[in-house]
Amino acid sequence: MGLLSRIFRAKNGEAPSPPLQEVEVHFSYGSTNFQHLYALEDMLRHAISESGAGKYEGHDVSDDGSDGYYYLYGADAEAIYRVIGPVLAASSFMTGATVTLWFGPRKWRTPKRVIHLPS
């Protein structure tokens, strides 16, 4: 094993994994009845788990229910979006949502792609 291989190996002896990519879904909700938000969360969690494309991390929603976010992570943000895109399109409150694909750790110069779902 060369010097560089030893330096850049993970602590457990395996090669380091590629940096995680993120998919952030920002949406308007407009209600404090979170039933539909949780139902869509379950569908996203199931779709991403079944595909093996990544992991559903969670959501944030404002106290007044005006808007919220879903967060998903994996090795390929485009692959995650291909899995969740149809699920989002089928949800009535996802009209006008913004999906941001981050191609690496979120920093100032991290490449990203922003997708605006139809209104």
N, CA, C and O of each residue as an XYZ file, in Angstrom:
476
protein
N       0.852     -1.171      0.000
C       0.000      0.000      0.000
C       0.895      1.230      0.000
O       1.807      1.347      0.819
N       0.627      2.146     -0.924
C       1.428      3.355     -1.031
C       1.075      4.365      0.040
O       0.080      4.224      0.751
N       1.902      5.375      0.141
C       1.708      6.419      1.136
C       0.366      7.128      0.952
O      -0.362      7.335      1.923
N       0.036      7.498     -0.277
C      -1.233      8.193     -0.513
C      -2.428      7.310     -0.188
O      -3.432      7.790      0.338
N      -2.326      6.023     -0.498
C      -3.423      5.109     -0.171
C      -3.641      5.045      1.333
O      -4.778      5.005      1.801
N      -2.557      5.035      2.080
C      -2.686      4.992      3.544
C      -3.289      6.282      4.079
O      -4.091      6.257      5.014
N      -2.908      7.395      3.494
C      -3.401      8.684      3.983
C      -4.894      8.840      3.706
O      -5.641      9.316      4.561
N      -5.328      8.440      2.511
C      -6.705      8.684      2.108
C      -7.643      7.525      2.361
O      -8.784      7.569      1.902
N      -7.236      6.522      3.044
C      -8.116      5.408      3.403
C      -8.981      5.822      4.584
O      -8.557      6.611      5.429
N     -10.187      5.290      4.636
C     -11.056      5.525      5.783
C     -10.450      4.849      7.012
O      -9.581      3.986      6.888
N     -10.904      5.238      8.169
C     -10.358      4.700      9.418
C     -10.523      3.195      9.541
O      -9.700      2.542     10.183
N     -11.559      2.631      8.947
C     -11.790      1.191      9.055
C     -11.034      0.409      7.984
O     -11.224     -0.801      7.862
N     -10.182      1.074      7.209
C      -9.374      0.401      6.209
C      -9.972      0.386      4.825
O      -9.318     -0.055      3.879
N     -11.206      0.859      4.675
C     -11.846      0.892      3.368
C     -11.581      2.244      2.711
O     -11.302      3.235      3.386
N     -11.673      2.263      1.403
C     -11.522      3.519      0.680
C     -12.655      4.454      1.076
O     -13.772      3.994      1.316
N     -12.394      5.760      1.150
C     -13.457      6.691      1.535
C     -14.580      6.693      0.495
O     -14.336      6.558     -0.704
N     -15.794      6.847      0.971
C     -16.939      6.869      0.060
C     -17.040      8.254     -0.579
O     -16.523      9.230     -0.035
N     -17.701      8.338     -1.726
C     -17.860      9.646     -2.366
C     -18.715     10.549     -1.481
O     -19.529     10.063     -0.696
N     -18.531     11.851     -1.607
C     -19.318     12.751     -0.760
C     -20.804     12.615     -1.055
O     -21.210     12.405     -2.198
N     -21.596     12.737     -0.018
C     -23.039     12.644     -0.190
C     -23.553     13.830     -0.983
O     -23.046     14.945     -0.862
N     -24.557     13.575     -1.788
C     -25.245     14.628     -2.503
C     -26.618     14.782     -1.859
O     -27.122     13.854     -1.227
N     -27.214     15.946     -2.021
C     -28.468     16.250     -1.338
C     -29.528     16.683     -2.323
O     -29.241     17.346     -3.320
N     -30.760     16.299     -2.029
C     -31.921     16.819     -2.740
C     -32.803     17.493     -1.692
O     -33.223     16.873     -0.715
N     -33.070     18.771     -1.919
C     -33.903     19.556     -1.013
C     -35.158     19.969     -1.770
O     -35.079     20.557     -2.849
N     -36.308     19.660     -1.199
C     -37.588     20.023     -1.810
C     -38.215     21.116     -0.946
O     -38.529     20.886      0.222
N     -38.398     22.311     -1.527
C     -39.026     23.426     -0.810
C     -40.420     23.632     -1.386
O     -40.580     23.775     -2.598
N     -41.420     23.649     -0.526
C     -42.801     23.709     -0.997
C     -43.642     24.629     -0.131
O     -43.312     24.889      1.026
N     -44.731     25.117     -0.706
C     -45.741     25.871      0.042
C     -46.773     24.856      0.510
O     -47.185     23.982     -0.252
N     -47.186     24.975      1.765
C     -48.152     24.014      2.283
C     -49.487     24.693      2.581
O     -50.509     24.329      2.000
N     -49.487     25.672      3.477
C     -50.690     26.466      3.715
C     -51.706     25.884      4.674
O     -52.884     26.233      4.603
N     -51.285     25.007      5.569
C     -52.224     24.421      6.528
C     -51.462     23.931      7.758
O     -50.286     23.579      7.675
N     -52.148     23.914      8.893
C     -51.555     23.318     10.091
C     -52.027     21.884     10.281
O     -51.680     21.241     11.271
N     -52.805     21.385      9.351
C     -53.175     19.979      9.320
C     -52.096     19.264      8.501
O     -52.093     19.345      7.273
N     -51.198     18.579      9.166
C     -50.023     18.011      8.512
C     -50.240     16.596      7.972
O     -49.278     15.916      7.616
N     -51.473     16.157      7.911
C     -51.801     14.812      7.450
C     -51.235     14.530      6.056
O     -50.623     13.485      5.842
N     -51.431     15.441      5.118
C     -50.960     15.223      3.744
C     -49.440     15.307      3.657
O     -48.816     14.587      2.878
N     -48.857     16.175      4.446
C     -47.404     16.299      4.505
C     -46.782     14.979      4.979
O     -45.800     14.513      4.401
N     -47.349     14.384      6.019
C     -46.828     13.112      6.537
C     -47.073     11.957      5.559
O     -46.246     11.054      5.440
N     -48.207     11.993      4.866
C     -48.501     10.940      3.886
C     -47.490     10.983      2.739
O     -46.999      9.942      2.303
N     -47.180     12.194      2.248
C     -46.186     12.315      1.184
C     -44.805     11.908      1.701
O     -44.029     11.281      0.980
N     -44.507     12.259      2.928
C     -43.239     11.848      3.539
C     -43.101     10.326      3.517
O     -42.039      9.806      3.177
N     -44.159      9.616      3.875
C     -44.130      8.149      3.857
C     -43.896      7.614      2.448
O     -43.150      6.652      2.261
N     -44.533      8.239      1.453
C     -44.345      7.796      0.067
C     -42.913      8.042     -0.404
O     -42.328      7.201     -1.087
N     -42.345      9.198     -0.039
C     -40.961      9.494     -0.413
C     -40.002      8.504      0.254
O     -39.094      7.973     -0.386
N     -40.219      8.271      1.540
C     -39.368      7.332      2.283
C     -39.417      5.939      1.651
O     -38.383      5.290      1.495
N     -40.601      5.488      1.294
C     -40.769      4.168      0.693
C     -40.106      4.105     -0.691
O     -39.386      3.154     -0.995
N     -40.352      5.116     -1.520
C     -39.801      5.126     -2.884
C     -38.272      5.126     -2.869
O     -37.645      4.389     -3.630
N     -37.684      5.928     -2.027
C     -36.217      6.031     -1.998
C     -35.611      4.771     -1.393
O     -34.546      4.327     -1.822
N     -36.275      4.200     -0.412
C     -35.794      2.968      0.204
C     -35.854      1.804     -0.781
O     -34.902      1.033     -0.897
N     -36.973      1.681     -1.488
C     -37.144      0.597     -2.464
C     -36.128      0.687     -3.602
O     -35.647     -0.335     -4.091
N     -35.806      1.901     -4.018
C     -34.908      2.088     -5.159
C     -33.442      1.876     -4.788
O     -32.632      1.496     -5.634
N     -33.107      2.122     -3.528
C     -31.715      2.048     -3.097
C     -30.897      3.249     -3.538
O     -29.672      3.240     -3.419
N     -31.559      4.285     -4.048
C     -30.860      5.459     -4.573
C     -30.350      6.390     -3.487
O     -29.474      7.215     -3.744
N     -30.876      6.272     -2.294
C     -30.451      7.190     -1.238
C     -31.220      6.955      0.042
O     -31.699      5.857      0.323
N     -31.319      8.026      0.805
C     -31.932      7.936      2.127
C     -32.784      9.179      2.364
O     -32.359     10.298      2.078
N     -33.976      8.975      2.884
C     -34.826     10.093      3.290
C     -34.346     10.543      4.666
O     -34.249      9.731      5.585
N     -34.049     11.817      4.810
C     -33.499     12.314      6.071
C     -34.549     12.961      6.966
O     -34.453     12.850      8.188
N     -35.550     13.636      6.394
C     -36.554     14.265      7.234
C     -37.158     15.485      6.586
O     -36.968     15.740      5.396
N     -37.893     16.239      7.390
C     -38.550     17.435      6.885
C     -38.458     18.556      7.913
O     -38.197     18.329      9.094
N     -38.677     19.745      7.434
C     -38.857     20.932      8.276
C     -40.110     21.609      7.765
O     -40.311     21.721      6.556
N     -40.949     22.058      8.672
C     -42.143     22.793      8.262
C     -42.347     23.921      9.273
O     -42.125     23.740     10.471
N     -42.767     25.076      8.784
C     -42.994     26.213      9.673
C     -44.179     25.925     10.593
O     -45.072     25.149     10.251
N     -44.175     26.556     11.753
C     -45.240     26.325     12.740
C     -46.619     26.662     12.198
O     -47.604     26.009     12.544
N     -46.692     27.682     11.345
C     -47.996     28.064     10.802
C     -48.376     27.253      9.565
O     -49.444     27.466      8.993
N     -47.505     26.319      9.143
C     -47.790     25.450      8.017
C     -47.670     26.116      6.661
O     -48.094     25.552      5.653
N     -47.095     27.312      6.623
C     -47.034     28.042      5.351
C     -46.112     27.376      4.331
O     -46.446     27.310      3.148
N     -44.975     26.892      4.769
C     -44.060     26.237      3.833
C     -43.224     25.197      4.562
O     -43.224     25.121      5.790
N     -42.504     24.390      3.767
C     -41.692     23.346      4.371
C     -40.646     22.816      3.420
O     -40.541     23.246      2.271
N     -39.871     21.866      3.929
C     -38.775     21.250      3.179
C     -38.760     19.753      3.445
O     -39.093     19.302      4.541
N     -38.370     18.989      2.432
C     -38.012     17.585      2.577
C     -36.536     17.482      2.220
O     -36.051     18.207      1.352
N     -35.811     16.570      2.899
C     -34.377     16.392      2.649
C     -34.074     14.925      2.366
O     -34.485     14.035      3.111
N     -33.340     14.688      1.266
C     -32.929     13.338      0.893
C     -31.445     13.378      0.534
O     -30.952     14.370     -0.002
N     -30.742     12.288      0.836
C     -29.302     12.225      0.594
C     -28.936     10.920     -0.089
O     -29.627      9.913      0.062
N     -27.845     10.946     -0.840
C     -27.344      9.737     -1.487
C     -26.120     10.052     -2.319
O     -25.616     11.175     -2.298
N     -25.647      9.065     -3.048
C     -24.433      9.222     -3.850
C     -24.691      9.982     -5.147
O     -23.753     10.518     -5.737
N     -25.957     10.042     -5.609
C     -26.266     10.662     -6.901
C     -27.595     11.415     -6.802
O     -28.659     10.796     -6.784
N     -27.536     12.740     -6.738
C     -28.737     13.566     -6.598
C     -29.684     13.389     -7.783
O     -30.903     13.402     -7.611
N     -29.133     13.226     -8.976
C     -29.984     13.024    -10.160
C     -30.780     11.717    -10.038
O     -31.960     11.674    -10.388
N     -30.144     10.671     -9.548
C     -30.831      9.383     -9.370
C     -31.944      9.510     -8.336
O     -33.023      8.943     -8.506
N     -31.684     10.244     -7.278
C     -32.713     10.460     -6.258
C     -33.902     11.189     -6.876
O     -35.054     10.817     -6.653
N     -33.614     12.229     -7.654
C     -34.708     12.988     -8.272
C     -35.514     12.134     -9.251
O     -36.736     12.267     -9.327
N     -34.844     11.268     -9.994
C     -35.570     10.388    -10.915
C     -36.560      9.497    -10.151
O     -37.626      9.165    -10.669
N     -36.207      9.117     -8.930
C     -37.088      8.268     -8.114
C     -38.242      9.074     -7.517
O     -39.391      8.635     -7.556
N     -37.941     10.246     -6.968
C     -38.975     11.002     -6.249
C     -39.778     11.943     -7.137
O     -40.859     12.379     -6.743
N     -39.275     12.266     -8.327
C     -39.976     13.190     -9.217
C     -41.426     12.806     -9.472
O     -42.310     13.649     -9.321
N     -41.701     11.554     -9.857
C     -43.103     11.159    -10.078
C     -43.956     11.219     -8.802
O     -45.148     11.517     -8.867
N     -43.354     10.942     -7.665
C     -44.085     11.007     -6.388
C     -44.466     12.459     -6.103
O     -45.595     12.739     -5.701
N     -43.534     13.372     -6.311
C     -43.811     14.794     -6.086
C     -44.876     15.296     -7.057
O     -45.780     16.034     -6.664
N     -44.770     14.897     -8.323
C     -45.713     15.356     -9.348
C     -47.147     14.919     -9.045
O     -48.097     15.586     -9.456
N     -47.309     13.812     -8.336
C     -48.642     13.297     -8.019
C     -49.273     13.991     -6.817
O     -50.449     13.770     -6.530
N     -48.517     14.821     -6.114
C     -49.027     15.484     -4.916
C     -49.549     16.880     -5.247
O     -48.852     17.671     -5.882
N     -50.767     17.181     -4.822
C     -51.386     18.471     -5.142
C     -50.654     19.660     -4.519
O     -50.615     20.728     -5.130
N     -50.080     19.514     -3.342
C     -49.422     20.667     -2.733
C     -47.969     20.856     -3.186
O     -47.273     21.740     -2.688
N     -47.519     20.033     -4.120
C     -46.171     20.202     -4.668
C     -46.152     21.112     -5.894
O     -45.084     21.374     -6.448
N     -47.311     21.596     -6.324
C     -47.321     22.512     -7.460
C     -46.548     23.771     -7.079
O     -46.775     24.362     -6.023
N     -45.638     24.165     -7.953
C     -44.822     25.345     -7.701
C     -43.647     25.120     -6.764
O     -42.939     26.070     -6.429
N     -43.425     23.888     -6.335
C     -42.304     23.584     -5.430
C     -40.972     23.751     -6.163
O     -40.911     23.711     -7.392
N     -39.920     23.938     -5.385
C     -38.574     24.048     -5.926
C     -37.749     22.880     -5.399
O     -37.689     22.644     -4.192
N     -37.121     22.158     -6.309
C     -36.266     21.027     -5.945
C     -34.827     21.423     -6.276
O     -34.513     21.741     -7.423
N     -33.955     21.402     -5.264
C     -32.551     21.750     -5.475
C     -31.708     20.500     -5.310
O     -31.757     19.832     -4.277
N     -30.932     20.192     -6.343
C     -30.022     19.050     -6.325
C     -28.622     19.590     -6.057
O     -28.073     20.334     -6.870
N     -28.049     19.219     -4.922
C     -26.700     19.627     -4.549
C     -25.756     18.477     -4.878
O     -25.944     17.358     -4.400
N     -24.741     18.753     -5.693
C     -23.810     17.721     -6.148
C     -22.552     17.683     -5.292
O     -21.439     17.766     -5.813
N     -22.723     17.561     -4.004
C     -21.635     17.509     -3.042
C     -22.071     18.223     -1.779
O     -23.210     18.678     -1.674
N     -21.153     18.322     -0.811
C     -21.498     19.017      0.439
C     -21.859     20.472      0.151
O     -21.229     21.124     -0.681
N     -22.861     20.963      0.836
C     -23.323     22.329      0.612
C     -22.262     23.335      1.034
O     -21.940     23.473      2.214
N     -21.744     24.014      0.064
C     -20.780     25.088      0.309
C     -21.045     26.160     -0.727
O     -21.945     26.026     -1.556
N     -20.269     27.215     -0.678
C     -20.478     28.350     -1.563
C     -20.378     27.967     -3.028
O     -21.193     28.422     -3.830
N     -19.418     27.155     -3.399
C     -19.211     26.817     -4.811
C     -19.662     25.402     -5.181
O     -19.307     24.914     -6.254
N     -20.416     24.751     -4.344
C     -20.904     23.418     -4.678
C     -21.868     23.516     -5.856
O     -22.814     24.301     -5.814
N     -21.640     22.733     -6.899
C     -22.567     22.770     -8.037
C     -23.963     22.323     -7.611
O     -24.119     21.436     -6.772
N     -24.957     22.947     -8.196
C     -26.340     22.579     -7.894
C     -27.197     22.779     -9.137
O     -26.825     23.494    -10.068
N     -28.333     22.136     -9.122
C     -29.336     22.286    -10.184
C     -30.664     22.576     -9.505
O     -31.055     21.857     -8.586
N     -31.357     23.607     -9.936
C     -32.641     23.985     -9.350
C     -33.743     23.662    -10.361
O     -33.684     24.070    -11.521
N     -34.743     22.922     -9.894
C     -35.869     22.499    -10.737
C     -37.137     23.105    -10.133
O     -37.414     22.929     -8.947
N     -37.901     23.819    -10.960
C     -39.174     24.390    -10.508
C     -40.299     23.500    -11.032
O     -40.476     23.349    -12.241
N     -41.046     22.921    -10.116
C     -42.165     22.081    -10.518
C     -43.294     22.956    -11.052
O     -43.476     24.074    -10.571
N     -44.051     22.481    -12.028
C     -45.121     23.302    -12.625
C     -46.162     23.729    -11.616
O     -46.483     23.008    -10.672
N     -46.681     24.925    -11.844
C     -47.743     25.469    -10.972
C     -49.099     25.039    -11.444
O     -50.107     25.400    -10.836
